Amino acid sequence: MISSDNLRGAFFMAVAMAGFCLNDTMMKLVFADLELFQSIFLRGLLLSVLIAVVGLHRRQLLYKPTPLDARFLGLRLLGEIGSATCFLTALYHMPIANATAIIQAIPLAITLAAALFLGEKVGWRRYSAIAVGFAGVLIIVRPGAEGFTAYSIWAVVAVVFMVLRDLSTRRFSAAMPSLYAAFMTALATAVFAGLMALTQDWQPLAPRHLGLLSASAGFLFFGYLFSIKAMRVGEVAVVSPFRYSILIWAIVLGILVFGEFPDFWTLVGAAVVVGMGIYTFYREQRLMRRAAAHAMASAAKPTAQ
């Protein structure tokens, strides 16, 4: 029987994914009238202000990072700027469900990167799941097929930057405040987009655009907040798979807002990616529990006299 904390955690995670997807939906609506970097810049400014208000209230923005934290923060900023630019470029030109389905390969990519660059042990089962999951991405992208769009590659590259962002975040010390990292990330993305926006023709900003951008920033912050709440309330093994509920939101919003119906192969590829992601996650949790049990058993053994 699932505990009440796990039910709350699963609910919070599903709500967080709705927030992230609604953010993407607002941005895609804005893209109909405004340039890409103009939109990212304005949303970044609004999000920075929102985080700053909360961060100052909680006194988390006056943190001075250690040299090691500053180094990993710099890598996180690079990862966030790259992922936001690449994913939103893909979203600018692609159906929201297709772009969202591709980035569901992130957990698989993180497992592979951790094995290659951080020395984490990965067995043949998880390597096989990673290979099958990436095959699912190819099914979604379908290079060379009639429905292929080159902008799918932008979503794939976004996955690489997201892996850099998430692995860098893992290396933060416990002293690093979450709101400080979020504020620096939002501000750096806004500054980069502002500089890039100077190369584009700015479009007139109407009240509708300001409303959509404000809603986008709010939904994004909302998603961050509830994803943190989800992980703190429920068990990781129960809560984390609900991250994939974002695909349901993307399909529903794509149909209702944009009239975009994902085709059969996109759904097949998404199912493969999600299935392998869930398998890999549970495999990792099982190995962690086994290692913890082994450590406890070893500690309980009486020492020889």
Disulfide bonds with the S-S distance in Angstrom:
none
